[in-house]
């Protein structure tokens, strides 16, 4: 079983000392059938007055750090060692509901999935949808495993990591404009 080490560092610098509110830290991978965390080390500077760990509703390990006093810098450094037993892709058979895309989710699953299914960012011209739609076969059913594999390979091949200093999360349209070639068509999908 391969052993991997994941190192992460996030550093915030301020022009003058600021006071910090409560911070939620999510740097520990979730244990599962193919992944086991065997060691974890985290340092925070300045050192928090308290750091407690909880699990969120999805089983993620979340650290809650509280600070006392202002500082002009805040640094989170994490090193996690995991054992990873990779599986050989999604194992679906033709009888499975999700073997072909598109497929329907059960009404029991929808409350948890609705926020992931509904678009979170504007796509007025259908650019994001067209980029994703290029992986769906126009001439028949699309095998879900092939669809996910093709999207993953395209992201690795087309997208480039670019260091950003802008605050917040980059919008998906900005990611496409900066990294990926334009899709062949920008038609809306039904």
Backbone as ProteinMPNN parsed JSONL, in Angstrom:
{"seq_chain_A": "XXXXXXXXXXXXXXXXXXXXXXXXXXXXXXXXXXXXXXXXXXXXXXXXXXXXXXXXXXXXXXXXXXXXXXXXXXXXXXXXXXXXXXXXXXXXXXXXXXXXXXXXXXXXXXXXXXXXXXXXXXXXXXXXXXXXXXXXXXXXXXXXXXXXXXXXXXXXXXXXXXXXXXXXXXXXXXXXXXXXXXXXXXXXXX", "coords_chain_A": {"N_chain_A": [[0.848, -1.17, 0.0], [0.753, 2.135, -0.988], [2.477, 4.804, 0.66], [1.908, 8.115, 1.345], [2.85, 11.561, 1.66], [1.392, 14.577, 2.512], [1.856, 17.931, 2.227], [1.0, 21.133, 3.379], [0.709, 24.651, 3.241], [-0.545, 27.665, 4.328], [-0.417, 31.112, 4.298], [-1.091, 34.208, 5.701], [-0.6, 37.649, 5.394], [-0.482, 40.852, 6.87], [-0.778, 44.42, 6.659], [-0.733, 45.773, 9.011], [-1.007, 44.871, 12.515], [-3.731, 42.683, 13.158], [-6.812, 41.54, 14.636], [-7.855, 38.198, 15.137], [-10.63, 36.231, 14.247], [-12.579, 33.3, 15.069], [-11.246, 30.429, 13.533], [-11.868, 27.919, 11.129], [-10.402, 24.928, 10.421], [-9.59, 22.804, 7.863], [-7.773, 20.456, 7.026], [-7.158, 17.821, 7.115], [-7.29, 14.762, 5.504], [-10.187, 12.725, 4.883], [-10.643, 9.646, 6.418], [-11.141, 6.515, 4.779], [-12.363, 3.682, 2.842], [-10.264, 3.321, 1.127], [-8.227, 4.891, 2.051], [-6.121, 5.787, 4.705], [-5.311, 7.737, 7.454], [-2.182, 7.998, 8.849], [-0.422, 9.559, 10.244], [-0.269, 12.855, 11.57], [0.559, 16.265, 11.584], [0.375, 19.551, 12.702], [1.047, 22.982, 12.643], [0.401, 26.18, 13.919], [0.72, 29.621, 13.583], [0.323, 32.845, 14.815], [0.327, 30.922, 17.833], [-2.693, 29.341, 18.622], [-5.061, 30.096, 21.268], [-6.787, 28.136, 21.856], [-7.499, 24.96, 20.417], [-9.673, 22.865, 19.029], [-11.13, 19.753, 17.986], [-13.609, 18.609, 15.759], [-16.162, 16.635, 14.111], [-17.747, 17.245, 11.044], [-21.056, 17.198, 9.52], [-20.617, 15.533, 7.39], [-18.592, 13.856, 8.078], [-16.061, 14.907, 7.954], [-12.959, 15.943, 9.381], [-12.623, 18.658, 11.425], [-10.83, 21.386, 12.554], [-11.079, 23.784, 15.111], [-9.937, 26.852, 15.696], [-9.025, 29.289, 18.082], [-7.988, 32.583, 18.788], [-5.871, 34.893, 20.601], [-5.274, 38.185, 20.904], [-3.693, 40.577, 18.685], [-1.982, 40.202, 15.471], [0.4, 40.466, 12.772], [0.534, 38.514, 10.946], [-0.53, 35.271, 9.899], [-0.235, 31.863, 10.001], [-0.745, 28.636, 8.72], [0.417, 25.429, 8.875], [0.645, 22.183, 7.662], [1.209, 18.685, 7.842], [0.495, 15.627, 6.613], [0.491, 12.158, 6.751], [-0.398, 9.465, 4.804], [-1.819, 6.224, 4.155], [-2.511, 4.859, 1.113], [-4.662, 3.005, -0.775], [-5.186, 2.625, -3.846], [-8.108, 2.317, -5.808], [-9.288, 0.642, -8.722], [-10.73, 2.565, -10.427], [-14.22, 3.388, -10.973], [-16.455, 0.923, -10.151], [-18.936, -0.172, -11.846], [-21.828, -1.869, -13.011], [-23.803, -2.737, -15.918], [-26.375, -2.92, -14.963], [-26.572, -1.111, -12.896], [-27.971, 1.939, -11.684], [-26.511, 4.271, -12.188], [-24.838, 3.683, -14.287], [-24.939, 4.698, -16.89], [-24.754, 8.056, -18.086], [-27.123, 10.632, -18.63], [-28.339, 10.225, -15.238], [-30.767, 9.544, -12.688], [-31.117, 10.759, -9.36], [-32.091, 9.371, -6.207], [-34.968, 10.359, -4.252], [-34.27, 10.43, -1.592], [-31.574, 11.076, -1.622], [-31.427, 13.627, -2.695], [-31.715, 15.961, -0.9], [-29.11, 16.194, 0.204], [-27.564, 16.486, -2.061], [-28.532, 18.587, -3.613], [-27.415, 21.252, -3.434], [-24.974, 20.821, -4.648], [-25.682, 20.124, -7.197], [-27.18, 22.247, -8.262], [-26.304, 25.149, -10.097], [-23.671, 27.18, -8.89], [-22.412, 29.426, -9.669], [-22.598, 32.163, -11.981], [-23.305, 31.573, -15.446], [-23.768, 32.926, -17.993], [-23.577, 32.778, -20.831], [-23.436, 30.098, -21.294], [-20.926, 28.909, -21.288], [-19.462, 27.366, -19.396], [-21.139, 25.165, -19.177], [-21.024, 24.247, -21.844], [-18.342, 23.505, -21.984], [-18.315, 21.328, -20.23], [-20.222, 19.716, -21.47], [-18.963, 18.761, -23.744], [-17.91, 16.299, -23.218], [-19.908, 14.493, -23.166], [-21.468, 11.967, -24.965], [-22.79, 12.545, -28.172], [-24.159, 10.767, -29.725], [-25.439, 8.67, -28.441], [-25.836, 6.688, -25.389], [-23.828, 7.772, -22.608], [-21.157, 6.385, -20.99], [-20.797, 6.49, -17.564], [-18.435, 6.161, -16.049], [-16.464, 6.503, -18.047], [-17.051, 9.142, -18.759], [-16.404, 10.607, -16.387], [-13.691, 9.957, -16.181], [-12.68, 11.044, -18.578], [-13.198, 13.799, -18.171], [-11.571, 14.276, -15.93], [-8.992, 13.769, -16.999], [-8.917, 15.769, -18.951], [-8.959, 18.092, -17.381], [-6.475, 17.842, -16.088], [-4.795, 17.957, -18.337], [-5.458, 20.384, -19.652], [-5.778, 22.529, -17.828], [-3.965, 24.973, -16.015], [-1.911, 25.521, -13.219], [-1.971, 28.539, -11.517], [-0.506, 30.969, -9.624], [-2.281, 32.916, -7.345], [-3.179, 36.069, -5.99], [-5.443, 37.285, -5.394], [-8.25, 37.746, -3.249], [-10.439, 35.171, -1.95], [-12.372, 32.608, -3.707], [-11.652, 31.615, -6.989], [-13.745, 32.298, -9.747], [-15.487, 29.863, -11.761], [-15.715, 30.521, -14.556], [-13.574, 32.304, -14.881], [-11.455, 30.561, -14.425], [-11.708, 28.855, -16.655], [-11.314, 30.744, -18.751], [-8.682, 31.521, -18.293], [-7.173, 29.194, -18.403], [-8.065, 26.978, -20.027], [-8.582, 25.842, -23.414], [-10.999, 27.337, -25.583], [-14.257, 25.891, -25.726], [-15.561, 23.823, -28.39], [-18.199, 24.403, -29.175], [-20.762, 26.647, -28.09], [-23.365, 26.167, -27.383], [-26.519, 26.077, -25.713], [-27.54, 23.566, -23.428], [-30.151, 21.175, -23.113]], "CA_chain_A": [[0.0, 0.0, 0.0], [1.599, 3.331, -1.034], [2.432, 5.78, 1.745], [2.08, 9.448, 0.778], [2.882, 12.68, 2.592], [0.782, 15.783, 1.957], [2.269, 19.131, 2.96], [0.192, 22.291, 3.016], [1.014, 25.871, 3.99], [-1.285, 28.873, 3.989], [0.116, 32.225, 5.078], [-1.729, 35.506, 5.519], [0.206, 38.759, 5.905], [-1.27, 42.07, 6.988], [0.04, 45.637, 6.731], [-0.623, 46.107, 10.443], [-1.608, 43.791, 13.308], [-5.19, 42.536, 13.159], [-7.33, 40.515, 15.543], [-8.399, 37.065, 14.395], [-11.813, 35.547, 14.736], [-12.468, 31.847, 15.088], [-10.905, 29.852, 12.232], [-12.162, 26.503, 10.919], [-9.269, 24.37, 9.688], [-9.937, 21.512, 7.262], [-6.564, 20.036, 6.32], [-6.95, 16.384, 7.309], [-8.141, 13.957, 4.62], [-11.141, 11.859, 5.563], [-10.361, 8.215, 6.302], [-12.136, 5.78, 4.014], [-12.001, 2.304, 2.521], [-9.015, 3.29, 0.359], [-7.291, 5.867, 2.597], [-6.012, 5.79, 6.172], [-4.348, 8.704, 7.966], [-1.325, 7.314, 9.831], [0.272, 10.572, 11.046], [-0.679, 14.227, 11.268], [1.238, 17.311, 12.352], [-0.039, 20.869, 12.26], [1.488, 24.118, 13.447], [-0.296, 27.422, 13.629], [1.431, 30.76, 14.159], [0.606, 32.656, 16.223], [-0.302, 29.751, 18.431], [-4.035, 29.651, 19.123], [-5.287, 29.848, 22.698], [-7.446, 26.83, 21.912], [-7.702, 24.247, 19.163], [-10.459, 21.657, 19.292], [-11.469, 19.027, 16.765], [-14.955, 18.055, 15.658], [-16.509, 16.086, 12.8], [-18.937, 17.872, 10.499], [-22.109, 16.236, 9.198], [-20.154, 14.619, 6.345], [-17.502, 13.049, 8.612], [-14.764, 15.581, 7.811], [-12.33, 16.394, 10.613], [-12.541, 20.123, 11.385], [-10.21, 22.016, 13.71], [-11.592, 25.122, 15.387], [-8.866, 27.577, 16.391], [-9.343, 30.61, 18.635], [-6.759, 33.346, 18.992], [-5.914, 35.968, 21.578], [-4.319, 39.238, 20.588], [-3.463, 40.85, 17.267], [-0.711, 39.84, 14.83], [0.437, 40.903, 11.378], [0.763, 37.316, 10.139], [-1.206, 34.059, 10.362], [0.305, 30.77, 9.195], [-1.177, 27.268, 8.985], [1.254, 24.435, 8.187], [0.15, 20.841, 7.957], [1.833, 17.548, 7.185], [-0.31, 14.439, 6.869], [0.978, 10.959, 6.088], [-1.525, 8.561, 4.584], [-1.704, 4.995, 3.377], [-3.536, 4.938, 0.076], [-4.819, 1.81, -1.587], [-6.041, 3.074, -4.94], [-9.015, 1.376, -6.461], [-9.171, 0.732, -10.173], [-11.873, 3.268, -11.002], [-15.576, 3.108, -10.519], [-16.899, -0.413, -10.554], [-20.371, -0.199, -12.095], [-22.269, -2.808, -14.047], [-24.875, -2.152, -16.709], [-27.612, -2.911, -14.191], [-26.561, -0.018, -11.928], [-28.672, 3.142, -12.143], [-25.566, 5.31, -12.61], [-23.906, 3.18, -15.302], [-24.958, 5.658, -17.988], [-25.131, 9.436, -17.811], [-27.535, 11.119, -17.314], [-29.094, 9.309, -14.385], [-31.547, 10.238, -11.658], [-30.84, 10.452, -7.957], [-33.303, 9.079, -5.441], [-35.459, 11.497, -3.466], [-33.538, 10.426, -0.322], [-30.255, 11.667, -1.826], [-31.513, 14.999, -3.192], [-31.404, 17.039, 0.063], [-27.656, 16.33, 0.359], [-26.92, 16.765, -3.344], [-29.127, 19.728, -4.307], [-26.48, 22.377, -3.531], [-23.908, 20.464, -5.591], [-26.263, 20.008, -8.533], [-27.57, 23.579, -8.722], [-25.143, 26.009, -10.387], [-23.304, 28.11, -7.822], [-21.803, 30.596, -10.298], [-23.276, 32.5, -13.235], [-22.789, 31.07, -16.725], [-24.783, 33.531, -18.86], [-23.46, 32.353, -22.229], [-23.349, 28.638, -21.36], [-19.541, 28.508, -21.53], [-19.1, 26.262, -18.49], [-21.947, 24.019, -19.582], [-20.489, 23.743, -23.114], [-17.085, 22.818, -21.705], [-18.65, 20.024, -19.646], [-21.032, 18.946, -22.413], [-18.121, 18.151, -24.78], [-17.545, 14.941, -22.811], [-21.104, 13.661, -23.273], [-21.607, 11.457, -26.333], [-23.998, 13.043, -28.843], [-24.759, 9.718, -30.542], [-25.936, 7.549, -27.656], [-25.568, 6.799, -23.959], [-22.465, 8.047, -22.172], [-20.749, 5.595, -19.839], [-20.456, 7.424, -16.488], [-17.016, 6.021, -15.718], [-15.704, 7.148, -19.117], [-17.297, 10.577, -18.645], [-15.606, 11.148, -15.276], [-12.273, 9.79, -16.543], [-12.35, 12.025, -19.614], [-13.169, 15.129, -17.55], [-10.371, 14.336, -15.092], [-7.818, 13.887, -17.867], [-8.95, 17.083, -19.587], [-8.541, 19.083, -16.372], [-5.025, 17.717, -15.928], [-4.131, 18.338, -19.572], [-5.769, 21.735, -20.112], [-5.733, 23.591, -16.831], [-2.637, 25.288, -15.493], [-1.904, 26.158, -11.909], [-1.457, 29.896, -11.53], [-0.521, 31.557, -8.295], [-3.19, 34.051, -7.262], [-3.132, 36.862, -4.772], [-6.781, 37.823, -5.189], [-8.946, 37.045, -2.161], [-11.584, 34.339, -2.272], [-12.302, 31.514, -4.668], [-11.745, 32.062, -8.378], [-14.965, 31.852, -10.417], [-15.215, 28.868, -12.804], [-15.486, 31.156, -15.862], [-12.203, 32.829, -14.883], [-10.567, 29.404, -14.583], [-11.754, 28.447, -18.064], [-10.718, 31.774, -19.594], [-7.236, 31.597, -18.08], [-6.463, 27.922, -18.508], [-8.499, 25.975, -21.0], [-8.992, 26.334, -24.726], [-12.448, 27.511, -25.699], [-14.95, 24.712, -26.243], [-15.9, 23.886, -29.812], [-19.499, 25.025, -29.349], [-21.27, 27.26, -26.871], [-24.816, 26.063, -27.403], [-27.154, 25.703, -24.449], [-27.974, 22.175, -23.383], [-31.476, 21.066, -22.506]], "C_chain_A": [[0.901, 1.243, 0.0], [1.383, 4.241, 0.174], [2.78, 7.137, 1.134], [2.112, 10.486, 1.881], [2.355, 13.917, 1.879], [1.204, 16.952, 2.834], [1.469, 20.319, 2.443], [0.625, 23.477, 3.876], [0.154, 27.003, 3.439], [-0.771, 29.969, 4.896], [-0.615, 33.505, 4.696], [-0.813, 36.563, 6.126], [-0.632, 40.025, 5.849], [-0.343, 43.269, 7.159], [0.236, 46.093, 8.175], [-1.292, 44.981, 11.234], [-3.145, 43.847, 13.286], [-5.571, 41.484, 14.195], [-7.996, 39.431, 14.713], [-9.656, 36.544, 15.067], [-11.541, 34.055, 14.785], [-12.184, 31.351, 13.67], [-11.257, 28.367, 12.226], [-11.095, 25.956, 9.986], [-9.656, 22.986, 9.184], [-8.768, 21.059, 6.404], [-6.305, 18.539, 6.426], [-7.856, 15.62, 6.356], [-9.05, 13.045, 5.444], [-10.747, 10.406, 5.332], [-11.48, 7.548, 5.516], [-11.641, 4.391, 3.711], [-10.684, 2.218, 1.76], [-7.947, 4.23, 0.915], [-7.313, 5.82, 4.123], [-4.944, 6.803, 6.568], [-3.522, 8.0, 9.037], [-0.52, 8.298, 10.673], [-0.206, 11.951, 10.604], [0.073, 15.181, 12.18], [0.75, 18.639, 11.808], [0.526, 21.909, 13.209], [0.743, 25.35, 12.963], [0.473, 28.535, 14.324], [0.672, 32.036, 13.806], [-0.178, 31.47, 16.783], [-1.682, 30.118, 18.97], [-4.142, 29.389, 20.625], [-6.053, 28.551, 22.887], [-7.582, 26.279, 20.502], [-8.447, 22.972, 19.515], [-10.895, 21.059, 17.971], [-12.878, 18.478, 16.856], [-15.079, 17.364, 14.307], [-17.751, 16.815, 12.314], [-19.929, 16.787, 10.095], [-21.695, 15.236, 8.122], [-18.982, 13.753, 6.806], [-16.127, 13.655, 8.422], [-14.258, 16.021, 9.179], [-12.079, 17.9, 10.493], [-11.912, 20.613, 12.68], [-10.786, 23.412, 13.885], [-10.565, 25.817, 16.27], [-9.371, 28.937, 16.844], [-8.043, 31.284, 19.022], [-6.988, 34.451, 20.016], [-4.861, 36.996, 21.198], [-4.074, 39.384, 19.106], [-2.094, 40.372, 16.789], [-0.765, 40.321, 13.385], [0.629, 39.736, 10.409], [-0.013, 36.152, 10.751], [-0.786, 32.933, 9.428], [-0.263, 29.435, 9.683], [-0.269, 26.347, 8.186], [0.802, 23.057, 8.639], [0.974, 19.818, 7.192], [1.049, 16.313, 7.608], [0.297, 13.285, 6.086], [-0.182, 9.98, 6.004], [-1.065, 7.27, 3.922], [-2.839, 5.034, 2.378], [-3.532, 3.662, -0.75], [-5.756, 2.159, -2.732], [-6.895, 1.957, -5.503], [-8.895, 1.603, -7.964], [-10.453, 1.304, -10.769], [-13.189, 2.854, -10.387], [-15.982, 1.738, -11.046], [-18.42, -0.423, -10.653], [-20.673, -1.264, -13.137], [-23.459, -2.189, -14.763], [-26.211, -2.125, -15.985], [-27.686, -1.779, -13.174], [-27.21, 1.232, -12.512], [-27.723, 4.194, -12.704], [-24.586, 4.826, -13.676], [-23.804, 4.138, -16.487], [-25.362, 7.037, -17.476], [-26.061, 9.894, -18.916], [-28.299, 10.049, -16.541], [-29.794, 10.14, -13.322], [-31.091, 9.809, -10.28], [-32.157, 10.168, -7.255], [-33.705, 10.314, -4.639], [-34.757, 11.565, -2.099], [-32.187, 11.141, -0.435], [-30.314, 13.161, -2.149], [-31.25, 16.087, -2.141], [-29.891, 17.26, 0.239], [-26.984, 16.793, -0.923], [-27.383, 18.056, -4.016], [-28.146, 20.89, -4.479], [-25.329, 22.082, -4.492], [-24.416, 20.403, -7.026], [-26.618, 21.384, -9.095], [-26.335, 24.432, -8.975], [-24.912, 27.029, -9.271], [-22.739, 29.413, -8.379], [-22.518, 30.895, -11.61], [-22.534, 31.952, -14.455], [-23.71, 31.591, -17.826], [-24.739, 33.077, -20.312], [-23.354, 30.839, -22.392], [-21.947, 28.111, -21.587], [-19.129, 27.315, -20.671], [-19.855, 24.995, -18.898], [-21.426, 23.406, -20.882], [-19.177, 22.997, -22.9], [-17.375, 21.423, -21.165], [-19.375, 19.129, -20.652], [-20.181, 18.259, -23.48], [-17.752, 16.702, -24.454], [-18.726, 13.969, -22.888], [-21.273, 13.251, -24.727], [-22.885, 11.996, -26.971], [-24.786, 11.939, -29.547], [-25.286, 8.529, -29.746], [-25.588, 7.722, -26.195], [-24.084, 7.027, -23.66], [-22.176, 7.21, -20.929], [-20.237, 6.555, -18.76], [-18.981, 7.352, -16.124], [-16.151, 6.71, -16.774], [-15.845, 8.664, -19.05], [-16.412, 11.198, -17.57], [-14.108, 11.049, -15.564], [-11.853, 10.834, -17.565], [-12.273, 13.44, -19.046], [-11.905, 15.289, -16.709], [-9.117, 14.522, -15.929], [-7.768, 15.252, -18.558], [-8.524, 18.177, -18.619], [-7.031, 19.038, -16.203], [-4.278, 18.243, -17.153], [-4.294, 19.828, -19.891], [-5.548, 22.829, -19.078], [-4.326, 23.747, -16.3], [-2.78, 25.924, -14.121], [-1.288, 27.542, -12.053], [-1.582, 30.454, -10.118], [-1.401, 32.804, -8.325], [-2.995, 34.768, -5.939], [-4.483, 37.501, -4.489], [-7.46, 37.052, -4.061], [-10.08, 36.181, -2.701], [-11.303, 33.276, -3.309], [-12.461, 32.08, -6.073], [-13.0, 31.469, -9.024], [-14.619, 30.847, -11.522], [-14.973, 29.479, -14.187], [-14.076, 31.718, -15.959], [-11.202, 31.693, -15.063], [-10.537, 28.946, -16.031], [-11.058, 29.464, -18.961], [-9.2, 31.789, -19.483], [-6.5, 30.315, -18.431], [-6.815, 27.07, -19.706], [-8.787, 26.603, -22.351], [-10.511, 26.445, -24.774], [-13.079, 26.249, -26.24], [-15.37, 24.915, -27.697], [-17.226, 24.594, -30.048], [-19.956, 25.606, -28.026], [-22.78, 27.233, -26.857], [-25.336, 25.639, -26.04], [-27.633, 24.264, -24.541], [-29.335, 22.121, -22.721], [-31.461, 20.05, -21.393]], "O_chain_A": [[1.731, 1.393, 0.897], [0.259, 4.422, 0.643], [3.816, 7.289, 0.487], [1.477, 10.315, 2.921], [2.807, 14.261, 0.787], [0.942, 16.963, 4.037], [1.285, 20.49, 1.238], [0.875, 23.336, 5.073], [0.136, 27.258, 2.235], [-0.692, 29.795, 6.112], [-0.739, 33.838, 3.517], [-0.309, 36.394, 7.237], [-1.392, 40.243, 4.905], [0.74, 43.151, 7.732], [1.242, 46.717, 8.512], [-2.07, 44.213, 10.667], [-3.753, 44.913, 13.382], [-4.753, 40.648, 14.579], [-8.631, 39.72, 13.699], [-9.731, 36.434, 16.291], [-10.415, 33.606, 14.569], [-12.815, 31.805, 12.715], [-10.983, 27.648, 13.187], [-10.909, 26.468, 8.882], [-10.005, 22.104, 9.969], [-8.772, 21.258, 5.189], [-5.322, 18.045, 5.874], [-9.073, 15.805, 6.39], [-8.711, 12.651, 6.56], [-10.542, 9.983, 4.194], [-12.634, 7.972, 5.584], [-10.622, 3.957, 4.248], [-10.049, 1.164, 1.743], [-6.875, 4.36, 0.325], [-8.374, 5.815, 4.746], [-3.813, 6.745, 6.085], [-4.066, 7.471, 10.007], [0.014, 7.916, 11.714], [-0.506, 12.182, 9.433], [0.209, 14.946, 13.381], [0.711, 18.84, 10.594], [0.489, 21.739, 14.428], [0.495, 25.531, 11.771], [0.835, 28.42, 15.495], [0.402, 32.29, 12.632], [-1.219, 31.084, 16.25], [-1.822, 31.101, 19.697], [-3.411, 28.568, 21.178], [-5.983, 27.932, 23.949], [-7.754, 27.019, 19.534], [-7.921, 22.104, 20.212], [-11.017, 21.758, 16.965], [-13.292, 17.952, 17.89], [-14.199, 17.494, 13.456], [-18.705, 16.99, 13.072], [-19.677, 15.6, 10.3], [-22.345, 14.204, 7.955], [-18.433, 12.992, 6.009], [-15.122, 12.999, 8.696], [-15.043, 16.424, 10.037], [-11.403, 18.353, 9.569], [-12.392, 20.301, 13.77], [-10.96, 24.14, 12.908], [-10.346, 25.438, 17.421], [-10.051, 29.646, 16.101], [-7.116, 30.644, 19.519], [-8.114, 34.883, 20.264], [-3.67, 36.685, 21.177], [-4.229, 38.426, 18.349], [-1.175, 40.164, 17.582], [-1.844, 40.554, 12.841], [0.856, 39.935, 9.216], [-0.14, 36.057, 11.972], [-0.957, 33.03, 8.213], [-0.265, 29.14, 10.878], [-0.188, 26.46, 6.963], [0.606, 22.8, 9.826], [1.383, 20.047, 6.054], [0.949, 15.993, 8.793], [0.585, 13.418, 4.896], [-0.858, 9.703, 6.995], [-0.052, 7.236, 3.223], [-3.997, 5.22, 2.75], [-2.52, 3.293, -1.346], [-6.972, 2.011, -2.613], [-6.457, 0.815, -5.649], [-8.442, 2.66, -8.403], [-11.165, 0.63, -11.513], [-13.254, 2.085, -9.428], [-15.862, 1.448, -12.236], [-19.111, -0.656, -9.661], [-19.868, -1.523, -14.031], [-24.055, -1.229, -14.274], [-27.099, -1.364, -16.372], [-28.761, -1.51, -12.638], [-27.024, 1.547, -13.688], [-28.1, 4.937, -13.61], [-23.593, 5.503, -13.941], [-22.718, 4.363, -17.023], [-26.186, 7.173, -16.571], [-25.807, 9.567, -20.075], [-28.832, 9.1, -17.116], [-29.447, 11.299, -13.092], [-30.726, 8.655, -10.057], [-33.208, 10.665, -7.659], [-32.888, 11.198, -4.383], [-34.661, 12.642, -1.512], [-31.711, 11.738, 0.531], [-29.349, 13.883, -1.901], [-30.598, 17.077, -2.475], [-29.45, 18.397, 0.404], [-25.933, 17.432, -0.87], [-26.696, 18.568, -4.9], [-28.057, 21.456, -5.568], [-24.771, 23.004, -5.086], [-23.649, 20.61, -7.965], [-26.383, 21.654, -10.273], [-25.413, 24.441, -8.159], [-25.851, 27.655, -8.78], [-22.601, 30.393, -7.647], [-22.993, 29.977, -12.279], [-21.305, 31.883, -14.48], [-24.36, 30.805, -18.516], [-25.783, 33.002, -20.959], [-23.198, 30.348, -23.51], [-21.785, 26.976, -22.035], [-18.519, 26.367, -21.166], [-19.285, 23.905, -18.957], [-21.388, 22.183, -21.016], [-18.922, 21.982, -23.548], [-16.756, 20.448, -21.589], [-19.158, 17.918, -20.677], [-20.624, 17.273, -24.069], [-17.324, 15.962, -25.339], [-18.558, 12.764, -22.697], [-21.228, 14.095, -25.622], [-23.955, 11.91, -26.369], [-25.94, 12.141, -29.923], [-25.555, 7.478, -30.327], [-25.099, 8.777, -25.792], [-23.209, 6.534, -24.371], [-22.882, 7.321, -19.927], [-19.334, 7.35, -19.022], [-18.345, 8.385, -15.913], [-15.207, 7.422, -16.432], [-14.873, 9.39, -19.258], [-15.744, 12.202, -17.816], [-13.347, 11.956, -15.228], [-10.791, 11.442, -17.436], [-11.373, 14.2, -19.404], [-11.245, 16.326, -16.771], [-8.268, 15.35, -15.598], [-6.691, 15.822, -18.73], [-7.801, 19.095, -19.005], [-6.376, 20.081, -16.177], [-3.245, 18.899, -17.019], [-3.346, 20.461, -20.356], [-5.166, 23.945, -19.431], [-3.589, 22.772, -16.155], [-3.657, 26.758, -13.894], [-0.217, 27.699, -12.638], [-2.65, 30.405, -9.508], [-1.278, 33.642, -9.219], [-2.691, 34.158, -4.914], [-4.658, 38.176, -3.474], [-7.268, 35.843, -3.931], [-10.611, 36.439, -3.782], [-10.165, 33.068, -3.732], [-13.316, 32.933, -6.309], [-13.282, 30.282, -8.866], [-13.569, 30.966, -12.153], [-14.109, 29.001, -14.921], [-13.445, 31.62, -17.012], [-10.21, 31.847, -15.775], [-9.467, 28.678, -16.578], [-10.289, 29.082, -19.843], [-8.508, 32.042, -20.468], [-5.307, 30.356, -18.729], [-5.927, 26.494, -20.335], [-9.191, 27.764, -22.428], [-11.216, 25.718, -24.074], [-12.511, 25.597, -27.116], [-15.513, 26.045, -28.163], [-17.364, 25.319, -31.033], [-19.58, 25.115, -26.962], [-23.414, 28.171, -26.373], [-24.659, 24.921, -25.304], [-28.073, 23.806, -25.595], [-29.638, 22.943, -21.855], [-32.489, 19.815, -20.757]]}, "name": "protein", "num_of_chains": 1, "seq": "XXXXXXXXXXXXXXXXXXXXXXXXXXXXXXXXXXXXXXXXXXXXXXXXXXXXXXXXXXXXXXXXXXXXXXXXXXXXXXXXXXXXXXXXXXXXXXXXXXXXXXXXXXXXXXXXXXXXXXXXXXXXXXXXXXXXXXXXXXXXXXXXXXXXXXXXXXXXXXXXXXXXXXXXXXXXXXXXXXXXXXXXXXXXXX"}
